[in-house]
Amino acid sequence: MRKKLFGLIYMSSYKIQLNIVNLKDLSILEKVDSPSFVQAKSNERVFEQDMGKICSAIDGFKEKLKEYKVKNFKFFGNRQLIDDVSASYIADQIQVRTGWKINWLNGEQVVYNKVLGGISCFSEVQQERMEKFPIYILSLGSAMMNLSLFKNNKFVATWNLPLGPREIREIAKVTNETPNNPIDVMSDYIGAKIDHLARQIKASPNSALVIQHADALSNYFLHRDDSVTRISESDLNEFFSKTLEMPYENLVQDYQLEPAVAEHTVPNIVAIREFVKLLAPKEIYVTDISVITGLLIQEASKGKALKKQYGDIVMTFAQNMSQRYLVDQDHANAVKKFALHIFDRLRKIHLLPENDRHLLAIAATVDDVGSFINQISRYEQSARILEANKIIGLSDRENQIVTEITRYQSDEDGPEIGDHHYRNLSPEVQLTVAKLTAILRLATALDASHKQKIRRIIVSLKKEDQLIIHAVTNSDITLERWYFNKRASLFEEVFGIKVSLKQEGMNRK
């Protein structure tokens, strides 16, 4: 069993925690927490005031890992509340003082791991019910609230709402300045924040709601060995009434909360109540499964079929974005198919890792979202949309690569590979973007008419450094041929290979 043990260290804005886990069944053998962090009044000071606690806790974690003879471990940190400069400074300080390197998780990765954690709790509930009716996961967090929707046991969509500590402080400021009931003011504030969801979501009488990462609820309703439990709406309303009138000191003591968590409990409870009104679920569940479970699932599922299942969440998110911006889905699917085929056939040439294939598929799915705004500068608009709407589950670097691939799809009156913006990208990002952009440009040309005239392609690489793409079709592909020749120059420049398009099926050379 020792060989299956894994150490996962996770640092949130509240504390740093070590979990000793058996990856075979994800059972936690031991959990060790640091003392609570000081809650900074500004994002710039998050973690900085607690460097002593962090480093002291890590020294203790090292002893605990040694005690369990665990050599396989990873250290993650939630960086939603800090900027790039602060993250770099904090990471450097931790590495200098402890020797440990932290893996920062951005907001999209935190949400993704919460979703994974939420999925894992489905097995704890009635499976037949989960497969038939919509299920929502409402997850509270240090920087935002997140609502995810599943249907037929599959991920459908997710929405992020700006309801973190900064917004909580704004609520407190507003309620301190009014003689009215502060709970009513909070309800109005939060109701306005989720108003756009009310226009997108229709309440389902058969839906279920899973409330995740709400410490007060979890500590009140969950038994010692439970990770999820069902509660009635009357139980929830009784909890609301009791908690909303409770003094701060009682929140800490009765619900066993960290002081910083207790400060946000009442606004979070009000937010949960607003979501319950919006969704009107038939069943309500409370779970303490969250980010850490998601990280452990990823670690345990490496190289297994499970990994593909969870990977579909990322692609589904990209497809939802594509549909929201009215992208031609048949065209996008054809382009993705061609791009992945070219990528697979040229592995010995491009030397890119498997993960870049995944990024190429995502880019092919969303590269035309900018057409919704402006056809003339559609690829530049696509990049802007992706900069504002990061893909769930991708790192900052991965999101940047997808964004830049879409930016450089333009081959006329747009940014070019080698321009000022491109030169300011990091060298490793530059090379990946250039290679994947070149492949996607060819793939897009193969469906220039948006009519899917080419059924399939055969890619052959000749010894004399010439790549021939055979288009198998009986249709007239004059437009595709013209567009292909126009877009081939970047591929030839990046890979140093001449590329040509030939047609099979009409006896044309």
Protein Blocks (a to p, Z undefined) as FASTA:
>chain_A
ZZmpccdddddfkbccdddddfklopafbdcddddddddfbfklgoklmmmmmmmmmmmm
mmmmmmnopabdcddddfklpcfklmmmmmmmmmmmnopacddddfklmmmmmmmmmmmm
mmmmcfklmmmpccddddddfkbccddddeehiafbdcdddddfklmmmmmmmmmmpcbd
fklmmmmmmmmmmmmmmmmpccdfkbccddehilklmmmmpcfklcbdcddfklmmmmmm
mmmmpcfklmmmmnopafklmmmmmmmmmmmmmmmmmnopabdcddfbdfklmmmmmmmm
goiaklmmmmmmmmmmmmmmmmmnopafklmmmmmmmmmmmmmmmmmmnopafklmmmmm
mmmmmmmmmmmmomklmmmmmmmmmmmmccehiafklmmmmmmmmmmmpcghiacehiak
lmmpcfklmmmmmmmmmmmmmmmmmmmnonomafbdcddddfkopacdddddfbdcklmm
mmmmmmmmmmmmmnopacddddehjhpZZ
